[in-house]
Each structure stands twice: as C-alpha cells, then as structure tokens.
Amino acid sequence: MKTFRDKPDRRYFHFPFRRERRAPRTVPSWYEGLRAAIFVAVFFSSAIHALQTNPPQPVVVQPGAPGMPTKTLPPSTRAVLPPSSVADVEFMQGMIHHHAQAVEMTALIASHTENKNLRSLGARICSSQSDEIKFMKRWLAARGESVPKEVPNMPDMDMSRDQLPLMPGMLTPEQMEALRQAKGREFDRLFLLGMIQHHNGALTMVKDLFDTAGAGQDAEIFNFATDADNSQRAEIRIMQTMLNKQKPEEKR
C-alpha cells in the first residue's frame, strides 16, 4: 500500500530546457556611414566656429638679404607697390592710345569686307587688345597715375585738345579716312598694310621702353611688353602672308 511519501517528489525532477542562442545584433552599413557623417559635420562645424570666433592672424615674413635671416612683420603690414619710372607710365598711357586705334580699325571689318580670314584675324586683334587696354588702365589706376581716354582718331578733331599725339606706327587721320571709304578687296589691302604699320609701331615702343635706363623693370610691365612684342610679331607674319597671297590675284 503506497503512502504519501511514495509519491514522486517533483522538486527533484528536472525538465530539459534548451536556451536558443540569438544571433549577434548587426548594424546596417548605412547607419555606420550616417554616424560617421554626423561626427565629421559636428567636428568641422566646431572648427569653423572656433576660427570665426578667434581668426588666425596672418604671418607676414620679409625675406632677408643674402646671408641674413628673415623678419616677421606685424599683421598690420601692407604691401606697397614698387615705384614706377616715368618711362613706364608714359609707355602704358601711350599704348592705351595706340591699342584704341587698332580696335577702331577692326570695328570696320564687319561692314567693309566679306573676307573670312580677315574677319577672324580682326576678331583676334580686337579681343586681345581690348583686354590689354583694361589691364593697362588697372595698372595706371593702381599707382594713382592718369588714365587716358580712348579717343577715336577722327580727322575733324583738334588733336591738341582732344587727342594724344600719334604714337609710332599709328595711322594718320588721312589713312583712317581712306580705310573707312574702302570696300572689299581694297579695304582688305589697306587694312593689312595699315595694321602691319601699326604693329611695327608697337614693336618700336617696346624697344624704346627697354632701351630706357631703369624702365621696364616692373614685373607686370616686363611680362606685358614681352608678350605684346611676341604676339604682334606673329600677327605681322600672318598679315604679310595674307597680303602676299592677295597680290598675285590682283594681277589676274
């Protein structure tokens, strides 16, 4: 006969229980990229704010003479343009006047000839010399020098009052008037002859500048005058070739 003690004691029964292992939690790659982007944005924002609050002072260093140490100058130091010679200023003022006539000559091409090669050459001359006029005006204004007006070389003007004297190679009022009156092939011929004369005058001006003691030492003037000399020599060769091709055709 079973007694109460014969009943199985449930405290000693162990039910098998298997705990399933969960896969490790993974973070999407886009999330990691977002966190990195936010970190970089916050970092740069803080850096920019710090720079705006306490901007760094510029360091101005003056090179020393050969064998001598450099000097650190105060941040308030300002650059000063080197003094210009009288010849430099006169060269730039005269070349503005000189270039203005070349631009005036090229303005006649559209209404006076259908020559495509001449039109292309004229556009090139007009563009380059117009840009150079702007440069020369800035150079003079930066140094507090007088900037001449670009006055067309009209024959009915009083040159003593309205114009600067003709620079080397510039066309006389009579030559300009003949160019205005010409059309077609005659215009082409007069334009090429006139512009070759004009360019040769510019080469003379550059030579006179460099032959003057102390002139042409400014880096900007030196580069400008050297480039003008090279480009105008090249254009003279082009115009001389065009003129030589025109002569045989006129004999036919």
RAVEN-V182861 format. One record per backbone hydrogen bond with DSSP energy under -0.5 kcal/mol. NH is the residue of the N-H (numbers start at 1). CO is the residue of the C=O. If there is no record, write none. Layout:
# RAVEN-V182861
nh & co
NH & CO
NH & CO
This chain:
# RAVEN-V182861
nh & co
6 & 3
7 & 4
10 & 8
12 & 9
13 & 10
15 & 13
19 & 17
20 & 18
31 & 28
32 & 28
33 & 29
34 & 30
35 & 31
36 & 32
37 & 33
38 & 34
39 & 35
40 & 36
41 & 37
42 & 38
43 & 39
44 & 40
45 & 41
46 & 42
47 & 43
48 & 44
49 & 45
50 & 46
51 & 47
52 & 48
53 & 49
54 & 50
60 & 58
60 & 73
61 & 59
62 & 71
63 & 61
68 & 65
71 & 62
73 & 60
73 & 71
77 & 74
89 & 85
90 & 86
91 & 87
92 & 88
93 & 89
94 & 90
95 & 91
96 & 92
97 & 93
98 & 94
99 & 95
100 & 96
101 & 97
102 & 98
103 & 99
104 & 100
105 & 101
106 & 102
107 & 103
108 & 105
109 & 106
111 & 108
112 & 108
112 & 109
113 & 109
119 & 115
120 & 116
121 & 117
122 & 118
123 & 119
124 & 120
125 & 121
126 & 122
127 & 123
128 & 124
129 & 125
130 & 126
131 & 127
132 & 128
133 & 129
134 & 130
135 & 131
136 & 132
137 & 133
138 & 134
139 & 135
140 & 136
141 & 137
142 & 138
143 & 139
143 & 140
144 & 141
145 & 140
148 & 146
151 & 149
152 & 150
154 & 152
157 & 154
159 & 157
161 & 158
162 & 158
163 & 158
163 & 159
170 & 167
176 & 172
177 & 173
178 & 174
179 & 175
180 & 176
181 & 177
182 & 178
184 & 112
186 & 183
187 & 183
188 & 184
189 & 185
190 & 186
191 & 187
192 & 188
193 & 189
194 & 190
195 & 191
196 & 192
197 & 193
198 & 194
199 & 195
200 & 196
201 & 197
202 & 198
203 & 199
204 & 200
205 & 201
206 & 202
207 & 203
208 & 204
209 & 205
210 & 206
211 & 207
212 & 208
212 & 209
215 & 212
222 & 218
223 & 219
224 & 220
225 & 221
226 & 222
227 & 223
228 & 224
229 & 225
230 & 226
231 & 227
232 & 228
233 & 229
234 & 230
235 & 231
236 & 232
237 & 233
238 & 234
239 & 235
240 & 236
241 & 237
242 & 238
243 & 239
244 & 240
245 & 241
246 & 242
247 & 243
248 & 244
249 & 245
250 & 246
251 & 247
252 & 248
